[in-house]
Amino acid sequence: MDAQEFVALWKAEKRLVQEELRHGTGTAAQQFRALELDEGQSQKLWEAMDTALTDIFYSLLLGLDGAAAIGGEQHDYQLREEGGSLISGSGEIEAEAFEQFHS
Amino acid sequence: MDAQEFVALWKAEKRLVQEELRHGTGTAAQQFRALELDEGQSQKLWEAMDTALTDIFYSLLLGLDGAAAIGGEQHDYQLREEGGSLISGSGEIEAEAFEQFHS
């Protein structure tokens, strides 16, 4: 797995989270539905959530690549796949995250 | 860094994200404010968001530990700190994530 595939999984996860929060059966989805927003507010809520989720996933990916802080601390983590091959150690995830989340 | 410290940074990050979304100046925060919710709805919104963020951070941590899928695929990643020491390779993050996010 390379950084492109790893980031693509996070992009897919973001979509799964959005779908679950908006249409799912979990506690959070039920709590959002309990707001009983009108149609216009609901559309705005999910636009806001889309922005928030992009920020969250993008920030965590940059954090894992040592390009941003997680919890206020920046560290040069190494992320490897099962076999030990490096997925990212020097900016590969950062570049892909920008490409897939912000372009 | 061990799994306990790594997960603690993610817990701190979750709090920073909540604070930014609710009281910050970023685009997402502005979009949430534009919903113009009344006080009761606003409280419910941030309770829903707390649940959602716990789910998101917990799931991603489990995914990084090979204990859950990210984007529909489960992989036994290895996460190492700068020096190469293993932060998690066999469930350490999963156990800590449960402890810090769900107990």
Backbone of each chain as ProteinMPNN parsed JSONL, in Angstrom:
{"seq_chain_A": "MDAQEFVALWKAEKRLVQEELRHGTGTAAQQFRALELDEGQSQKLWEAMDTALTDIFYSLLLGLDGAAAIGGEQHDYQLREEGGSLISGSGEIEAEAFEQFHS", "coords_chain_A": {"N_chain_A": [[0.832, -1.199, 0.0], [0.56, 2.183, -0.879], [0.972, 5.742, -0.174], [-1.026, 7.016, -1.613], [-3.073, 5.092, -1.851], [-3.606, 4.674, 0.856], [-4.546, 7.203, 1.709], [-6.788, 7.345, 0.069], [-8.422, 5.43, 1.258], [-9.021, 6.734, 3.63], [-10.45, 8.867, 2.613], [-12.637, 7.486, 1.621], [-13.596, 6.523, 4.037], [-14.381, 8.886, 5.246], [-16.622, 9.507, 3.671], [-18.258, 7.328, 4.333], [-18.688, 7.846, 7.04], [-20.107, 10.276, 6.882], [-22.425, 9.407, 5.575], [-23.41, 7.576, 7.472], [-23.852, 9.282, 9.683], [-25.809, 10.933, 8.686], [-27.847, 9.323, 7.618], [-27.915, 7.012, 9.081], [-28.227, 4.553, 11.773], [-27.062, 4.791, 14.19], [-26.211, 6.13, 17.486], [-25.296, 8.844, 17.31], [-26.366, 9.648, 14.823], [-29.074, 9.472, 15.398], [-29.207, 11.449, 17.338], [-28.647, 13.725, 15.817], [-30.874, 13.723, 14.136], [-32.832, 14.241, 16.002], [-32.718, 16.934, 16.334], [-34.563, 18.023, 14.727], [-34.556, 19.741, 12.392], [-35.514, 22.174, 9.913], [-35.904, 21.872, 6.303], [-34.104, 23.564, 4.965], [-32.273, 24.27, 7.003], [-31.296, 21.745, 7.569], [-29.934, 21.084, 5.239], [-27.911, 23.002, 5.39], [-26.69, 22.164, 7.76], [-25.51, 19.725, 6.97], [-23.753, 20.583, 5.079], [-22.034, 22.097, 6.635], [-21.07, 20.039, 8.228], [-19.731, 18.534, 6.317], [-17.593, 20.229, 5.681], [-16.385, 20.274, 8.221], [-15.684, 17.565, 8.586], [-13.889, 17.164, 6.483], [-11.842, 18.899, 7.332], [-11.107, 17.604, 9.744], [-10.291, 14.954, 8.976], [-8.273, 15.572, 7.142], [-6.468, 17.04, 8.746], [-5.712, 15.087, 10.65], [-4.464, 13.222, 8.973], [-2.297, 14.774, 8.052], [-1.085, 15.11, 10.497], [-0.289, 12.471, 11.101], [1.703, 12.278, 9.299], [3.612, 13.884, 10.216], [3.385, 16.517, 9.587], [1.743, 18.275, 10.772], [0.246, 19.23, 13.91], [-1.026, 16.856, 16.259], [-3.321, 16.909, 18.749], [-1.933, 19.048, 19.745], [0.752, 18.45, 19.564], [3.516, 17.9, 17.459], [4.785, 15.221, 15.643], [7.178, 13.133, 13.99], [5.881, 10.604, 12.84], [6.174, 7.162, 11.746], [4.543, 5.325, 9.336], [3.673, 2.103, 8.591], [2.875, -0.644, 6.406], [1.365, -3.941, 6.842], [3.491, -5.774, 6.024], [5.706, -4.316, 6.601], [6.621, -2.426, 4.869], [7.16, 1.007, 4.127], [4.522, 3.3, 4.357], [4.309, 5.996, 4.641], [6.754, 8.383, 5.357], [7.988, 10.658, 4.872], [6.393, 12.935, 3.99], [4.724, 11.949, 1.966], [2.043, 11.224, 2.515], [1.0, 13.704, 3.222], [1.082, 15.157, 0.78], [-0.646, 13.611, -0.814], [-2.994, 13.782, 0.678], [-3.642, 16.462, 0.416], [-4.142, 16.524, -2.324], [-6.328, 14.73, -2.551], [-8.24, 15.606, -0.715], [-8.45, 18.335, -0.962], [-8.356, 19.369, -3.571]], "CA_chain_A": [[0.0, 0.0, 0.0], [1.308, 3.444, -0.852], [0.246, 6.854, 0.454], [-2.23, 7.306, -2.4], [-4.113, 4.129, -1.455], [-3.94, 4.923, 2.258], [-5.389, 8.401, 1.773], [-8.068, 7.016, -0.575], [-9.23, 4.74, 2.273], [-9.516, 7.767, 4.563], [-11.489, 9.615, 1.889], [-13.815, 6.605, 1.62], [-14.099, 6.5, 5.417], [-15.102, 10.159, 5.456], [-17.946, 9.372, 3.039], [-19.033, 6.375, 5.139], [-19.081, 8.556, 8.267], [-21.169, 11.226, 6.506], [-23.63, 8.627, 5.274], [-23.915, 7.032, 8.734], [-24.374, 10.353, 10.54], [-26.995, 11.553, 8.083], [-28.926, 8.383, 7.326], [-27.685, 5.759, 9.793], [-29.049, 4.175, 12.917], [-26.266, 4.929, 15.404], [-26.629, 7.146, 18.456], [-25.051, 10.201, 16.81], [-27.358, 9.91, 13.769], [-30.359, 9.727, 16.072], [-29.133, 12.753, 18.002], [-28.778, 14.774, 14.792], [-32.267, 13.761, 13.683], [-33.657, 14.79, 17.087], [-32.706, 18.394, 16.247], [-35.768, 18.383, 13.967], [-34.286, 20.933, 11.587], [-36.278, 22.26, 8.668], [-35.113, 21.383, 5.166], [-32.996, 24.484, 4.702], [-31.276, 24.11, 8.076], [-30.689, 20.429, 7.439], [-28.936, 21.163, 4.17], [-26.772, 23.762, 5.924], [-25.99, 21.332, 8.748], [-24.653, 18.712, 6.345], [-22.645, 21.299, 4.434], [-21.091, 22.408, 7.714], [-20.439, 18.771, 8.62], [-18.784, 18.162, 5.26], [-16.393, 21.048, 5.916], [-15.754, 19.828, 9.469], [-15.064, 16.249, 8.397], [-12.69, 17.359, 5.648], [-10.804, 19.463, 8.206], [-10.68, 16.601, 10.725], [-9.531, 13.882, 8.321], [-7.059, 16.165, 6.555], [-5.542, 17.376, 9.845], [-5.157, 13.86, 11.231], [-3.514, 12.664, 7.993], [-1.069, 15.569, 8.114], [-0.461, 14.799, 11.78], [0.372, 11.169, 10.998], [2.859, 12.45, 8.419], [4.556, 14.802, 10.842], [3.269, 17.822, 8.939], [0.832, 19.089, 11.579], [0.146, 18.719, 15.276], [-2.21, 16.135, 16.746], [-3.405, 17.177, 20.188], [-0.989, 20.09, 20.116], [2.156, 18.013, 19.437], [3.891, 17.434, 16.127], [5.781, 14.144, 15.695], [7.438, 12.448, 12.72], [5.559, 9.178, 12.907], [6.342, 6.328, 10.552], [3.414, 4.425, 9.162], [4.056, 0.989, 7.718], [1.837, -1.66, 6.207], [1.62, -5.245, 7.462], [4.787, -6.369, 5.705], [6.788, -3.469, 7.074], [6.944, -1.372, 3.897], [6.772, 2.341, 4.567], [3.452, 3.997, 3.636], [4.712, 7.397, 4.628], [7.747, 8.773, 6.347], [8.53, 11.976, 4.522], [5.545, 13.856, 3.244], [3.897, 11.34, 0.911], [0.63, 11.32, 2.896], [0.62, 15.113, 3.168], [0.833, 15.526, -0.617], [-1.854, 12.913, -1.266], [-4.152, 14.317, 1.41], [-4.024, 17.72, -0.233], [-4.69, 16.16, -3.636], [-7.619, 14.037, -2.487], [-9.222, 16.309, 0.126], [-8.511, 19.793, -1.171], [-8.145, 19.86, -4.944]], "C_chain_A": [[0.871, 1.257, 0.0], [0.418, 4.55, -0.265], [-1.048, 7.164, -0.296], [-3.375, 6.386, -1.996], [-4.56, 4.371, -0.018], [-4.881, 6.121, 2.387], [-6.755, 8.139, 1.143], [-8.989, 6.273, 0.394], [-9.798, 5.756, 3.264], [-10.597, 8.61, 3.904], [-12.778, 8.791, 1.874], [-14.442, 6.554, 3.008], [-14.87, 7.779, 5.721], [-16.51, 10.058, 4.866], [-18.84, 8.423, 3.833], [-19.541, 7.041, 6.416], [-20.232, 9.514, 7.973], [-22.496, 10.501, 6.314], [-24.262, 8.103, 6.573], [-24.537, 8.143, 9.593], [-25.692, 10.897, 9.999], [-28.167, 10.577, 7.956], [-28.882, 7.115, 8.172], [-28.564, 5.578, 11.021], [-28.301, 4.324, 14.242], [-26.773, 6.06, 16.287], [-26.453, 8.561, 17.916], [-26.087, 10.564, 15.745], [-28.716, 10.224, 14.381], [-30.357, 11.099, 16.751], [-29.255, 13.898, 16.985], [-30.227, 14.874, 14.313], [-33.179, 14.419, 14.724], [-33.638, 16.322, 17.104], [-33.945, 18.903, 15.523], [-35.604, 19.688, 13.204], [-35.226, 20.972, 10.393], [-35.338, 21.945, 7.501], [-33.893, 22.261, 4.883], [-31.888, 24.354, 5.734], [-30.535, 22.784, 7.936], [-29.615, 20.442, 6.36], [-27.689, 21.906, 4.661], [-25.967, 22.946, 6.932], [-25.024, 20.377, 8.052], [-23.555, 19.326, 5.498], [-21.582, 21.648, 5.478], [-20.333, 21.146, 8.126], [-19.425, 18.311, 7.582], [-17.479, 18.933, 5.426], [-15.638, 20.536, 7.141], [-15.028, 18.502, 9.268], [-13.825, 16.33, 7.509], [-11.545, 17.884, 6.508], [-10.225, 18.399, 9.136], [-9.805, 15.528, 10.066], [-8.207, 14.413, 7.764], [-6.026, 16.456, 7.65], [-4.9, 16.13, 10.444], [-4.145, 13.219, 10.264], [-2.207, 13.442, 8.015], [-0.327, 15.298, 9.418], [0.299, 13.485, 11.739], [1.64, 11.254, 10.146], [3.871, 13.432, 8.999], [4.47, 16.219, 10.31], [2.314, 18.751, 9.681], [0.791, 18.47, 12.971], [-1.109, 17.861, 15.423], [-2.227, 16.36, 18.255], [-2.357, 18.171, 20.648], [0.476, 19.712, 19.992], [2.423, 17.453, 18.049], [5.005, 16.379, 16.248], [5.954, 13.527, 14.31], [7.166, 10.951, 12.857], [5.996, 8.468, 11.628], [5.144, 5.402, 10.49], [3.808, 3.359, 8.147], [2.884, 0.044, 7.532], [2.291, -2.969, 6.841], [3.058, -5.746, 7.271], [5.966, -5.538, 6.149], [7.182, -2.377, 6.094], [6.38, -0.032, 4.357], [5.636, 2.892, 3.701], [3.808, 5.475, 3.55], [5.73, 7.658, 5.715], [8.276, 10.157, 6.059], [7.628, 12.732, 3.555], [4.642, 13.255, 2.183], [2.405, 11.459, 1.247], [0.158, 12.774, 2.791], [0.248, 15.515, 1.741], [-0.455, 14.886, -1.126], [-3.106, 13.456, -0.586], [-4.603, 15.629, 0.786], [-4.725, 17.424, -1.554], [-6.114, 15.629, -3.511], [-8.678, 14.773, -1.644], [-9.399, 17.779, -0.252], [-8.271, 20.244, -2.602], [-9.283, 19.41, -5.84]], "O_chain_A": [[1.808, 1.371, 0.791], [-0.736, 4.313, 0.091], [-2.05, 7.532, 0.316], [-4.507, 6.835, -1.818], [-5.748, 4.284, 0.292], [-5.89, 6.054, 3.09], [-7.768, 8.65, 1.623], [-10.205, 6.463, 0.358], [-10.948, 5.631, 3.686], [-11.553, 9.023, 4.561], [-13.869, 9.322, 2.087], [-15.665, 6.544, 3.145], [-15.904, 7.739, 6.387], [-17.479, 10.479, 5.497], [-20.034, 8.676, 3.991], [-20.683, 6.827, 6.824], [-21.212, 9.563, 8.716], [-23.538, 10.921, 6.818], [-25.478, 8.173, 6.756], [-25.614, 7.966, 10.161], [-26.58, 11.273, 10.765], [-29.323, 10.948, 8.156], [-29.723, 6.233, 8.002], [-29.503, 6.336, 11.266], [-28.85, 4.016, 15.3], [-27.641, 6.839, 15.894], [-27.353, 9.391, 18.047], [-26.628, 11.67, 15.763], [-29.418, 11.131, 13.932], [-31.359, 11.814, 16.743], [-29.89, 14.915, 17.263], [-30.746, 15.971, 14.108], [-34.165, 15.069, 14.378], [-34.439, 16.944, 17.801], [-34.335, 20.061, 15.678], [-36.401, 20.615, 13.346], [-35.679, 19.932, 9.915], [-34.133, 21.775, 7.688], [-32.801, 21.766, 4.602], [-30.707, 24.331, 5.389], [-29.326, 22.701, 8.152], [-28.53, 19.889, 6.538], [-26.561, 21.497, 4.386], [-24.738, 23.014, 6.967], [-23.876, 20.226, 8.469], [-22.544, 18.681, 5.222], [-20.384, 21.511, 5.231], [-19.122, 21.176, 8.344], [-18.38, 17.762, 7.929], [-16.394, 18.362, 5.325], [-14.417, 20.381, 7.112], [-13.897, 18.332, 9.722], [-12.831, 15.646, 7.755], [-10.422, 17.387, 6.431], [-9.009, 18.301, 9.299], [-8.71, 15.232, 10.546], [-7.161, 13.778, 7.902], [-4.845, 16.149, 7.49], [-3.699, 16.109, 10.713], [-3.098, 12.734, 10.691], [-1.129, 12.848, 7.997], [0.903, 15.261, 9.447], [1.402, 13.386, 12.276], [2.533, 10.414, 10.256], [4.863, 13.77, 8.354], [5.363, 17.033, 10.546], [2.103, 19.889, 9.262], [1.237, 17.342, 13.183], [-2.128, 18.12, 14.782], [-1.263, 16.04, 18.95], [-1.935, 18.147, 21.804], [1.356, 20.527, 20.271], [1.658, 16.639, 17.533], [6.035, 16.622, 16.878], [4.993, 13.413, 13.549], [8.088, 10.143, 12.974], [6.164, 9.087, 10.578], [4.78, 4.772, 11.483], [4.214, 3.653, 7.022], [2.008, -0.056, 8.391], [3.422, -3.1, 7.308], [3.743, -6.093, 8.234], [7.108, -5.994, 6.085], [7.979, -1.499, 6.427], [5.278, 0.048, 4.9], [5.753, 2.952, 2.477], [3.627, 6.115, 2.514], [5.58, 7.207, 6.85], [8.937, 10.765, 6.901], [8.039, 13.115, 2.46], [3.867, 13.978, 1.557], [1.594, 11.758, 0.37], [-0.951, 13.04, 2.328], [-0.787, 16.144, 1.523], [-1.259, 15.54, -1.789], [-4.158, 13.573, -1.215], [-5.8, 15.878, 0.643], [-5.769, 18.001, -1.86], [-7.0, 16.025, -4.269], [-9.877, 14.576, -1.846], [-10.402, 18.394, 0.11], [-8.001, 21.425, -2.821], [-9.29, 19.721, -7.031]]}, "seq_chain_B": "MDAQEFVALWKAEKRLVQEELRHGTGTAAQQFRALELDEGQSQKLWEAMDTALTDIFYSLLLGLDGAAAIGGEQHDYQLREEGGSLISGSGEIEAEAFEQFHS", "coords_chain_B": {"N_chain_B": [[7.381, 7.286, 22.711], [4.421, 5.802, 23.845], [1.455, 3.718, 23.324], [-0.473, 4.717, 25.038], [0.219, 7.435, 25.374], [0.024, 8.262, 22.721], [-2.714, 7.89, 22.131], [-3.747, 9.648, 24.005], [-3.023, 12.079, 22.879], [-4.716, 12.089, 20.67], [-7.142, 12.219, 21.966], [-6.917, 14.733, 23.105], [-6.816, 16.187, 20.745], [-9.382, 15.746, 19.78], [-10.837, 17.301, 21.6], [-9.815, 19.831, 20.978], [-10.773, 20.107, 18.373], [-13.556, 20.113, 18.828], [-13.797, 22.483, 20.311], [-12.904, 24.372, 18.425], [-14.832, 24.037, 16.383], [-17.122, 24.831, 17.684], [-16.619, 27.336, 18.849], [-14.814, 28.638, 17.276], [-13.104, 30.304, 14.489], [-12.996, 29.326, 11.977], [-14.091, 28.105, 8.699], [-15.966, 25.965, 8.931], [-16.922, 26.32, 11.567], [-18.166, 28.801, 11.264], [-20.155, 28.041, 9.484], [-21.67, 26.318, 11.073], [-22.575, 28.159, 12.988], [-24.184, 29.691, 11.364], [-26.498, 28.28, 11.193], [-28.185, 29.201, 13.037], [-29.419, 28.221, 15.458], [-31.748, 27.672, 18.165], [-31.31, 27.941, 21.77], [-31.76, 25.457, 23.007], [-31.663, 23.665, 20.832], [-29.06, 24.115, 20.009], [-27.575, 23.124, 22.151], [-28.249, 20.417, 21.896], [-27.162, 19.924, 19.374], [-24.384, 20.078, 19.879], [-24.073, 18.038, 21.651], [-24.7, 15.872, 19.992], [-22.605, 16.165, 18.193], [-20.446, 15.641, 19.868], [-20.798, 12.905, 20.368], [-20.52, 11.989, 17.726], [-17.861, 12.76, 17.12], [-16.414, 11.295, 19.0], [-16.995, 8.695, 18.039], [-15.768, 8.867, 15.488], [-13.006, 9.423, 15.999], [-12.357, 7.259, 17.652], [-12.9, 5.069, 15.952], [-11.042, 5.512, 13.869], [-8.639, 5.251, 15.284], [-8.822, 2.554, 16.077], [-8.782, 1.48, 13.544], [-6.178, 2.138, 12.692], [-4.83, 0.418, 14.264], [-5.38, -1.984, 13.235], [-7.697, -3.147, 14.065], [-10.157, -2.53, 13.155], [-12.047, -1.524, 10.264], [-10.857, 0.922, 7.913], [-12.3, 3.025, 5.688], [-13.575, 0.811, 4.685], [-11.729, -1.224, 4.534], [-9.666, -3.455, 6.295], [-6.537, -3.347, 7.811], [-3.385, -4.466, 9.078], [-1.714, -2.154, 10.215], [1.521, -0.749, 11.039], [2.572, 1.423, 13.497], [5.018, 3.718, 14.116], [7.253, 5.651, 16.211], [9.318, 8.639, 15.758], [12.028, 7.675, 16.211], [11.778, 5.057, 15.505], [10.752, 3.21, 17.228], [8.134, 0.986, 18.126], [4.84, 2.133, 18.306], [2.368, 1.004, 18.207], [1.449, -2.267, 17.388], [0.126, -4.493, 17.904], [-2.549, -4.298, 19.071], [-2.275, -2.485, 21.183], [-3.036, 0.203, 20.882], [-5.762, -0.072, 20.446], [-6.715, -1.015, 22.948], [-6.055, 1.149, 24.607], [-7.534, 3.186, 23.38], [-10.134, 2.418, 23.891], [-10.136, 2.639, 26.654], [-9.633, 5.413, 27.003], [-11.535, 6.74, 25.441], [-13.973, 5.531, 25.866], [-14.511, 4.794, 28.524]], "CA_chain_B": [[5.936, 7.4, 22.882], [3.679, 4.537, 23.818], [0.084, 3.829, 22.846], [-1.221, 5.577, 25.956], [0.502, 8.839, 25.039], [-0.501, 8.514, 21.377], [-4.174, 8.015, 22.228], [-4.027, 10.88, 24.754], [-2.932, 13.195, 21.932], [-5.949, 12.058, 19.865], [-8.22, 12.694, 22.834], [-6.733, 16.188, 23.174], [-7.181, 16.713, 19.424], [-10.846, 15.767, 19.713], [-11.301, 18.474, 22.357], [-9.465, 21.035, 20.213], [-11.703, 20.172, 17.239], [-14.855, 20.541, 19.377], [-13.681, 23.883, 20.683], [-12.81, 25.152, 17.185], [-16.105, 24.003, 15.658], [-18.174, 25.524, 18.435], [-16.307, 28.726, 19.202], [-13.689, 29.103, 16.469], [-13.309, 31.27, 13.406], [-12.857, 28.643, 10.687], [-15.274, 28.024, 7.835], [-16.964, 25.043, 9.489], [-17.521, 26.981, 12.733], [-19.082, 29.825, 10.751], [-21.311, 27.358, 8.894], [-22.528, 25.851, 12.177], [-23.244, 29.316, 13.584], [-25.188, 30.2, 10.415], [-27.74, 27.521, 11.365], [-29.01, 30.029, 13.931], [-30.23, 27.348, 16.303], [-32.059, 28.223, 19.48], [-30.387, 27.44, 22.801], [-31.98, 24.023, 23.206], [-31.14, 22.942, 19.66], [-27.605, 24.235, 20.003], [-27.046, 22.156, 23.114], [-28.387, 19.092, 21.295], [-26.204, 19.799, 18.278], [-23.025, 19.806, 20.353], [-24.082, 16.669, 22.213], [-24.606, 14.971, 18.838], [-21.246, 16.277, 17.657], [-19.559, 14.938, 20.793], [-20.93, 11.48, 20.059], [-19.954, 11.742, 16.395], [-16.399, 12.878, 17.157], [-15.912, 10.11, 19.705], [-17.055, 7.582, 17.091], [-14.795, 9.051, 14.404], [-11.638, 9.271, 16.505], [-12.203, 5.887, 18.141], [-12.845, 4.167, 14.789], [-9.768, 5.675, 13.158], [-7.59, 4.653, 16.124], [-8.921, 1.097, 15.919], [-8.343, 1.165, 12.183], [-4.714, 2.214, 12.643], [-4.322, -0.727, 15.031], [-5.783, -3.231, 12.573], [-8.826, -3.734, 14.791], [-11.396, -2.098, 12.505], [-11.796, -1.081, 8.89], [-10.872, 2.326, 7.51], [-12.727, 3.049, 4.289], [-14.053, -0.509, 4.288], [-10.645, -2.226, 4.482], [-8.945, -3.637, 7.553], [-5.116, -3.66, 7.588], [-2.529, -4.423, 10.271], [-0.652, -1.163, 10.088], [2.462, -0.556, 12.146], [2.816, 2.84, 13.727], [6.256, 3.895, 14.883], [7.625, 7.046, 16.445], [10.493, 9.105, 15.026], [13.201, 6.834, 16.355], [11.53, 3.724, 14.966], [10.103, 2.348, 18.222], [6.745, 0.687, 17.805], [3.791, 2.671, 19.171], [1.371, -0.051, 18.268], [1.478, -3.266, 16.336], [-0.713, -5.64, 18.268], [-3.678, -4.054, 19.956], [-2.051, -1.536, 22.283], [-3.851, 1.402, 20.663], [-7.17, -0.443, 20.632], [-7.015, -1.063, 24.382], [-5.992, 2.521, 25.141], [-8.63, 3.984, 22.815], [-11.336, 2.071, 24.654], [-9.951, 3.216, 27.991], [-9.678, 6.876, 27.037], [-12.71, 7.296, 24.758], [-15.228, 4.85, 26.186], [-14.69, 4.283, 29.882]], "C_chain_B": [[5.275, 6.026, 22.863], [2.235, 4.789, 23.395], [-0.745, 4.751, 23.737], [-1.022, 7.056, 25.624], [-0.077, 9.203, 23.673], [-2.011, 8.749, 21.427], [-4.548, 9.291, 22.99], [-3.943, 12.106, 23.843], [-4.19, 13.254, 21.06], [-7.14, 12.551, 20.689], [-8.141, 14.226, 22.959], [-7.144, 16.832, 21.851], [-8.702, 16.79, 19.28], [-11.393, 16.999, 20.44], [-11.005, 19.772, 21.612], [-10.422, 21.217, 19.035], [-13.068, 20.668, 17.709], [-14.864, 22.026, 19.671], [-13.678, 24.772, 19.436], [-14.169, 25.187, 16.468], [-17.161, 24.842, 16.364], [-17.884, 27.005, 18.631], [-15.262, 29.36, 18.282], [-14.081, 30.024, 15.334], [-13.207, 30.627, 12.031], [-14.184, 28.562, 9.939], [-16.353, 27.136, 8.436], [-17.676, 25.693, 10.679], [-18.528, 28.039, 12.288], [-20.338, 29.186, 10.158], [-22.25, 26.84, 9.987], [-23.268, 27.033, 12.814], [-24.372, 29.832, 12.693], [-26.503, 29.408, 10.486], [-28.728, 28.3, 12.24], [-29.98, 29.191, 14.764], [-30.617, 28.066, 17.593], [-31.212, 27.489, 20.53], [-30.506, 25.926, 23.0], [-31.427, 23.2, 22.057], [-29.615, 22.96, 19.642], [-26.972, 23.233, 20.97], [-27.11, 20.734, 22.544], [-27.396, 18.868, 20.159], [-24.834, 19.396, 18.803], [-22.94, 18.498, 21.121], [-23.966, 15.639, 21.082], [-23.191, 14.97, 18.278], [-20.243, 15.565, 18.554], [-19.606, 13.429, 20.533], [-20.25, 11.151, 18.73], [-18.426, 11.765, 16.427], [-15.771, 11.713, 17.913], [-15.891, 8.907, 18.765], [-15.952, 7.665, 16.037], [-13.373, 8.781, 14.895], [-11.384, 7.833, 16.965], [-12.058, 4.909, 16.967], [-11.52, 4.276, 14.043], [-8.621, 5.071, 13.957], [-7.618, 3.132, 16.013], [-8.45, 0.671, 14.533], [-6.832, 1.164, 12.058], [-4.075, 1.033, 13.366], [-4.734, -2.063, 14.397], [-6.997, -3.891, 13.201], [-10.173, -3.32, 14.213], [-11.026, -1.661, 11.094], [-11.683, 0.431, 8.824], [-11.234, 2.327, 6.026], [-13.119, 1.676, 3.778], [-12.981, -1.587, 4.223], [-9.881, -2.259, 5.805], [-7.494, -4.053, 7.254], [-4.353, -3.587, 8.906], [-1.386, -3.437, 10.072], [0.316, -1.266, 11.261], [2.687, 0.944, 12.284], [4.044, 2.972, 14.62], [6.516, 5.374, 15.125], [8.92, 7.355, 15.698], [11.643, 8.099, 15.037], [13.008, 5.417, 15.833], [10.864, 2.781, 15.963], [8.625, 2.196, 17.899], [5.807, 1.355, 18.819], [2.692, 1.623, 19.317], [1.52, -1.004, 17.095], [0.562, -4.42, 16.657], [-1.714, -5.299, 19.357], [-3.482, -3.059, 21.066], [-2.937, -0.287, 22.124], [-5.324, 1.09, 20.916], [-7.551, -0.4, 22.108], [-7.038, 0.335, 24.984], [-7.15, 3.372, 24.644], [-9.914, 3.681, 23.568], [-11.28, 2.749, 26.019], [-10.196, 4.734, 27.985], [-10.922, 7.478, 26.365], [-14.03, 6.699, 25.248], [-15.338, 4.338, 27.614], [-14.773, 5.43, 30.877]], "O_chain_B": [[5.535, 5.203, 21.985], [1.841, 5.927, 23.139], [-1.612, 5.477, 23.252], [-1.98, 7.829, 25.596], [-0.6, 10.3, 23.481], [-2.518, 9.7, 20.831], [-5.544, 9.939, 22.667], [-4.702, 13.06, 24.013], [-4.675, 14.34, 20.744], [-8.033, 13.218, 20.167], [-9.159, 14.917, 22.924], [-7.752, 17.902, 21.843], [-9.242, 17.755, 18.739], [-12.307, 17.659, 19.946], [-11.818, 20.696, 21.606], [-10.835, 22.337, 18.731], [-13.669, 21.535, 17.075], [-15.808, 22.738, 19.329], [-14.361, 25.795, 19.393], [-14.601, 26.242, 16.002], [-17.992, 25.483, 15.72], [-18.793, 27.834, 18.586], [-14.87, 30.508, 18.496], [-15.226, 30.464, 15.228], [-13.32, 31.319, 11.019], [-15.244, 28.9, 10.468], [-17.527, 27.508, 8.451], [-18.901, 25.621, 10.782], [-19.609, 28.159, 12.864], [-21.442, 29.711, 10.305], [-23.471, 26.912, 9.85], [-24.45, 26.922, 13.142], [-25.381, 30.342, 13.181], [-27.506, 29.821, 9.904], [-29.938, 28.083, 12.186], [-31.189, 29.423, 14.769], [-29.904, 28.957, 18.056], [-30.493, 26.541, 20.212], [-29.51, 25.216, 23.142], [-30.799, 22.163, 22.272], [-28.968, 21.968, 19.309], [-25.975, 22.584, 20.653], [-26.17, 19.951, 22.683], [-26.857, 17.773, 19.995], [-24.193, 18.495, 18.262], [-21.864, 17.91, 21.233], [-23.23, 14.659, 21.199], [-22.644, 13.923, 17.933], [-19.294, 14.953, 18.062], [-18.569, 12.766, 20.488], [-19.509, 10.174, 18.618], [-17.772, 10.904, 15.839], [-14.723, 11.203, 17.518], [-14.897, 8.185, 18.696], [-15.29, 6.673, 15.732], [-12.63, 8.01, 14.286], [-10.325, 7.265, 16.698], [-11.196, 4.03, 16.988], [-10.942, 3.269, 13.635], [-7.727, 4.447, 13.385], [-6.575, 2.494, 15.873], [-7.804, -0.365, 14.372], [-6.26, 0.296, 11.398], [-2.92, 0.69, 13.112], [-4.471, -3.131, 14.951], [-7.299, -5.049, 12.916], [-11.218, -3.718, 14.729], [-9.856, -1.455, 10.774], [-12.335, 1.141, 9.589], [-10.553, 1.703, 5.212], [-13.011, 1.398, 2.584], [-13.276, -2.736, 3.896], [-9.506, -1.222, 6.353], [-7.265, -5.013, 6.518], [-4.644, -2.741, 9.751], [-0.249, -3.823, 9.799], [-0.016, -1.792, 12.324], [2.959, 1.639, 11.305], [4.103, 2.42, 15.718], [6.071, 6.235, 14.366], [9.536, 6.478, 15.093], [12.162, 7.724, 13.985], [13.971, 4.657, 15.73], [10.455, 1.679, 15.597], [7.96, 3.135, 17.462], [5.953, 1.172, 20.027], [2.165, 1.394, 20.405], [1.696, -0.583, 15.952], [0.253, -5.236, 15.788], [-1.734, -5.918, 20.421], [-4.413, -2.797, 21.828], [-3.508, 0.212, 23.094], [-6.042, 1.884, 21.523], [-8.575, 0.174, 22.479], [-7.925, 0.669, 25.77], [-7.69, 4.186, 25.393], [-10.697, 4.587, 23.853], [-12.253, 3.352, 26.472], [-10.883, 5.262, 28.859], [-11.315, 8.6, 26.685], [-15.088, 7.3, 25.062], [-16.202, 3.506, 27.888], [-14.924, 5.198, 32.076]]}, "name": "protein", "num_of_chains": 2, "seq": "MDAQEFVALWKAEKRLVQEELRHGTGTAAQQFRALELDEGQSQKLWEAMDTALTDIFYSLLLGLDGAAAIGGEQHDYQLREEGGSLISGSGEIEAEAFEQFHSMDAQEFVALWKAEKRLVQEELRHGTGTAAQQFRALELDEGQSQKLWEAMDTALTDIFYSLLLGLDGAAAIGGEQHDYQLREEGGSLISGSGEIEAEAFEQFHS"}
